[in-house]
């Protein structure tokens, strides 16, 4: 018998036998027992220890400790991927090399509401890394991506045209004010509707009224006329049947005249203290409709040749009346003030040149509020991201990532609405619950971790196969 190599011999010890077969060495644990029939000791194998290698004894698979790799958030990524799939084709058409980076950034921005600097970490610790493995989200990669997206405005506009399929659109002026953003060079000095100076920029969002999806998003100069900028951007978007729906600060006679001069339709909510508004007693509101279980009373009249639709929500009016009377009791207002304001409580006036019915007009207004709230949620991290946006070009690229996130959010909202779940869950309630569906890397294979009862209930209500295919 040939002597054992040194790296094998060092494992030979009392109770350990080494056997060579076909050039490989195998170790076993043994002991000796007396065999009275043979009148000698006989070796008995207790267990097979494994293959002897220069690095040591490698135990058989079933005895090796399981190699546990990363635990990845998976359920939230799987849920958003079903909506993200609708954007793959148009993104690949305009950005064939970087579409995964764009899509993954939008998904992760929505799922975690993190600043850009944490997106690479989220990509590595979630199932996004498996869904979009070619996404590059390091600081340098994202910096270059935002700059490239901002410069390629023609590609963005082409993308918007592809994804916007709505028959009519609502234009929303989303003006933002940054008073302490010293590092953002693209802000401009301007004035708001009350002539107060501040640094500002404007964002224009066009929203599909029929499909309930965003169709166009652009950064506008911060100091020029709002109405004129809106009209020019609407024309640039090439989207059809657009109605401008501003906020209450947007209205001015000059803005209305500019919109009419460009033959652009509008529906503008008005501040309650405008002189031309009529505020009669509640009994003068004689017609009504039901909106989400709430009764909306309304009346209609003219301001010159223009149409005003005035709404009254008696439940809100009662709440505002109680709040005002508490101020009177605290000495912060007088009964004369109360009498002067009481007919305004719970009211909303909209100036419009459209032929929409009062109910359609009100629903358009409520939809604008929902959109604004959704966009505000995504913009909560904008202050933390300001160092990434030192110029307008990078900021326009950043807005495109927010547009992707908003598109996914809007699809998720419509899914929850279709399942009757909107009153029970917000989109982020669902995403937080689904983030608890995790996959674990065990010995190089994907395994589904245990799913809690509460999360299983959410999945059942969503009627989406979140766990199917995970861990297979």
N, C-alpha and C positions, 0 to 999 in steps of 0.2 A: 504493500500500500504506500502510495506516495505521501510524503509529509504534507501536512496542511500549510497553506500560506499563513504568514504571520497574522494578517488581518482576520483570518478565520480562526486560527488557533487560540487567539486571545479570548474567544467566546466559549472555548471548551473548558468546562469546570465540573466539579462533582455534581452529579445529577443532571448534566447537560450533555447530550450526544450530538455529534455533527456527522451528517451523512452527505456524501458527494454523489450526485447523479447528473450525468451529461454536462459536466463542467460547472454545475451549480451546487451550492452548499445549503443544506437544510438543517435547522437546529430543532431539537425536541427535548422536553423535560422527561427524565426517566427515573426509575428506581429499580432496585433489585429485589427479587423474592427467591426463596429456596424452593427448588422443584425436587421433591423427594423421589419422584419416579426417575428423574435423570441424575439425581444425587449431585446436583450442582445449582449454582445461582443462575437465575435467568432475568434478563432485562425486560422491564415492562414500560411501555411508553405512556406517560401520563397526559401529555398534551403536545401538540405541534406548536413550536414557538415562532417559526417563520423562516424566511430566506435570509441567509447571511450575506451581507454586502460590505464593502469597505467602510460604509458609513454606519454600519450596525446591523442589528437584526430587524428586518421589516416584518411585522406580524401580518397574518392573513387579514383580508378585508373586513371580515365580520368581527375581528377583534381590535381593529384600529379605532381610536377615538374619532368621532365624527368631526369633520372640518366644517365649522360654522362660519360663513362669510358675512357679508353685510346684510342688515335688515333694511329693506327698502319700502317706503310708502308706495303703495300700488293702487289701492282702490280709487283714490282721487284722480290719479293719472289715467286709469282705464276709463273712468267716467268722462273726463274732458276729451280724451282721444276720440270718442265717438262723435263729438262735435268738431274737433280739430280736423277730422278726415275730410270734411267738406271744403276745407281751405287748402288742402295739399296741392290739388291740380293747379289752381291759379298761382299759388306761391312758386311752384316748380317752374311754371311758364316764365315768370319774370326773374326769379332768383334760383336758377338750377343748382348753383354751388352752395348756397347758404340758406335754402328754405328751411332746413331742419333747425338751424340756429334761431331763425325768426319765429318759427312755430313753437319751439320749446321755450323760448323766452316769454312769449305771450301766455302759454299755458302755466308756466311757473309763476309769472307775475300775478296771474289771477288766483292760482291755488294758494299761494303763501303771502301775497301782498308784501313781499320783501323788496328792499332796494336792490338795484342791479348788482351790486357787489356780492350779493349772496346767491345769485342765480346759479353759479357754477357749483356751489356746495349743494344746492337743492337738486341740481341735475345728477350729481354723484350719489345722493342719498335717497333718491326716489326712483320709481320705475321709468321716469322720463329718460334715463340713461339707456334703457333697453328699447324704448319706443323710438327714440331719436338719437341713436348712438353717434351720429356724425355732427351733432350740434357742438359748437365751440363757444363757450360762455365765460372764458377767462376775461380779466379786465382788459387786456390788450385786444382780444378778439371782439369784445362788445364795443369798445371804443371805435374800432375800425368799422364794425357793422353799422353802428348808428350814423357815422359820417357817410358811409356809402349809401345807406337808405335815404338819408336826407338829400344827397346830391341827385339821386335817381328819382326825382319827382315825377318824371314821365312814366316810369315803371309803376310807381304808386298809383298814379291816376288810372293807368290801364288796369291795375289790379282792382281798384274800386269799381270800375265799370263792369268787370267780370262778376264780382260778387254781389253787386246791387241789382236785384231783380224786382224790386217793388214797383207797383204801378204809380204810386204817389210817394212823395218824400216830405219830411218836415225839416226845415233848416233851423238849427238851434244855435244861438250866439252864446257861447260858453266863455265869457270874459273872466279872466283870473287876475287877481291883484297880488303882487309880491312887494311888501314894503321893506323887508329886511334881507333880501337876497343880493348881497354885495358881489357875489362871484358870478352872477348871471348877466353877461354883457348884452344880451339881446332884449332886455327890458327897456321900455321907452317912457319918458315922462309924458303924462297925459292927464285928462280930467274925466271924472265920472259924470253921471247925469246931474249931480248936485254941485258941479263945478269945483269939487275938491280935488287938489292935485295928488297924484300918486303915480308910481311906476306901474305899467300895465302891458299886457299883451292880450290878444283875442284868439279864441279857438272857434272854428266853425265846424259843427257836426251836422251832417245830413243823415236823416234817419228814415228808413223805409216804414211808412205808416201801415202798409198791408202785411209785410213780412216780419215786422217788429225786429229788424236788424239794422245795424249801422251801415251806411253806404259811402261815406266820404268824411275825411277829417283833415283839416288844414290849419296851420298857424297863420294868423293874419297880423299885419302891422298893428302896433298897439295904440297909435295916436290918430289914425285917420278916421273918417266918418264911418260909424258902424254899418249903417244901411248901405252905403256905397261899397264897402268892402264885402259885405255879405252878398250883394247882387253880383259883383264881379266873380267871386268865388263860386257862386251857384252856376253862373254861366260857364266857368272853367270846368266844373264837374261834369257837365253834359247830362246830368240827371234831369228827369222830366217831372212835371206836375209838382213843383216845389211850393210849399207854404212856409213862410217865415214865422216862427213862433219864438219871440224873444221873451226875456224875463220882464218883470214889472218896471225895471229901471231903463229898459230899452226904448220905451215910448217917448217920442217927442214929435211935435208937428212936422219938424224938418225931416225926421226919419221916415215918417209916414208918406210925406210928399215925395221923397226920393224913391221909396218902394213903388209908389203909384206911377212915378215917372218912368221907371224901368219895367212897368207892367208885371211886377212881382207880387203874388198873392201873400196876404199876411193874416195872422190871428194873434193879436197882441194883448196879453193881460194888462190891466191898468191899476195904478195905485189908487186907493180909495179916496184920496183927498183932491183929485182933479176937479176943477170947477164945473166942467160940463156934465159930470155924472149926476144922475138923478138918484136920490135915496129916499123913496117913499116908504110908508109903513109896510109891514109884512103882508097885510091883506091885499096889497096891490099886485103881489106875485101870484097869479091865478092859474098858471099852468106848471106842470111838473113831469118828471120822469124818474125812474129808479136807476141809480148807479151803484152797483155792488152793495145792495141792500140799504142804501142811503137815499132818501128822497131829496131831489134837487128841484126847487121851485125856480121859475125864470120868467122874465119879461123882456121885451125888446123895444128899442126906440132908436131914433136917429140923432146923430151929432152932425149937423149940417146935412150932407149927402151920405155920410158914413153910417154904418150899421153898428150898434152896440147891443150885445146880449148880456143881460145882468142876471146873475144867479143868487139864490139865497138857500143856504143850508141851515135849517132852523135848529138842528142839534148843535152845530158849531156856534151859531148865534147865541144860544143859551149859555154855552161854556164861556164865550167871550164876555157876555153880559155879567156873569158871575165874577169873572176875574176883574172886570172894571169896577164893579161895586165893592170888591175887597180893597181895591186901591182907594176908593172913596172913604171907606171905613178907616183906612190907615192914614188918611189925611194927605195922600199923594195925588188926589184929583177931587174935583167938586161935582155936585149933582148937576150943575150947569154943563160941565164937560160931558157928563154921562148923557144928558138929553141931546147934546149936540152930536154925539157919536152913535147913539143907540141904533139908528136905522142902518148903520154901516156894518154892524156886527154880522158875521157869517156870510158876507156878500163877496162876490167876485164878478168883475166886469171884463168883457173881452171885446175889443174893437176888431172888426174883420171886414174884408171885402169878398169873402168866400160865400158860396151858396150852401155851406154846410148847415145842417139842422142844429138847433141848440144842443141836442144830445151829442151829436157827432163832434161839435166844437168843444164841448166839455170833455169828452173822452180824449180828444187830441191834447188838450191842456194837461190832463192827468197823466197821459203817456209821456209828455215832456218832463213832468216832475219825476217820474220813475227813471227816465233816461239820465236826468241830471244827477239823481242820487246814485245811480250805478256808476256813472263816470267819476263822481266825487270819491267814491270808494277806491277806485283805481288810482286816483291822483293823490291819495293820502301819502304816498311814498315819494312824491315829486320833490319835496324839499330835501329829502335825504339823497336824491339823485342829482342835485343841481350841479355837482362838480363834474358830472359826465356831460353836461350840456353847456359849453362855454360859448356857443354861437347858435344862430338860427338853424343852420344845417343839421347839427347834431340833435337839436330839439325836435325838428321835423322827423328825424329818424326815430327818436324816442316815442313820439306820438304814434308812429306806425305800430310799434310794439304794443302800445296801449290800445290801439284800434283792434289788433288781433285779440287781445284779452277781452275787450268789450264785446266783440263778435261772439266769442265763446260764452261769455256771461249771458248774453241775450238769448242764445240758443238754450242754455240751461234754464233760464227763466221760463221760456216757452214750454220746455219739457215739464217743469214743475207745475206750470199752469194747466197743461193738458192732463196731468194726473190728479188735479185738485189738491195740490200740496203747498201752494204758495202761502196760504194763511198759516200753515204749520211750520214750514221750513224756509229759511233764506238759502240762497245759493251757497253761501259760506258755511251755513249749518251743515249742509249736505257734504261739502268738501272736507270739513273737519271730521265728520263721522266716517267718511270713506277713507281718510288718510290712515285710519286704524286698521284697514285691511292691508297687511304687509306680506311680503315674500322674503324668504330666507334662503341664502345659498348654502346648501348642505352637500358637502363632498362634490362641489362643482355642479350640482343640480338644483333647480329652483323648487322650493317647497312653500306651500301656503301656510302661513302662521294661523293660529287659532283666531277665529272671528267672534267678537263678543255678541251677546244676544241683542243689545241695543242697535249695533251696526247691522246685524242680519235683518232686523226689523226695517231699518231705513232702506236697505237693498231691496227687500220685498216690496215696499211701497213704491220705489222707483221703477220697478219692473224692468230692470236693466241687468244683464248677466255679468255682474262685476267680477265674481270669483271664477267664472268658467274660463279655463285656459291658463289660470295662474297655478303654478306648482305642478303642471303636467309634464 
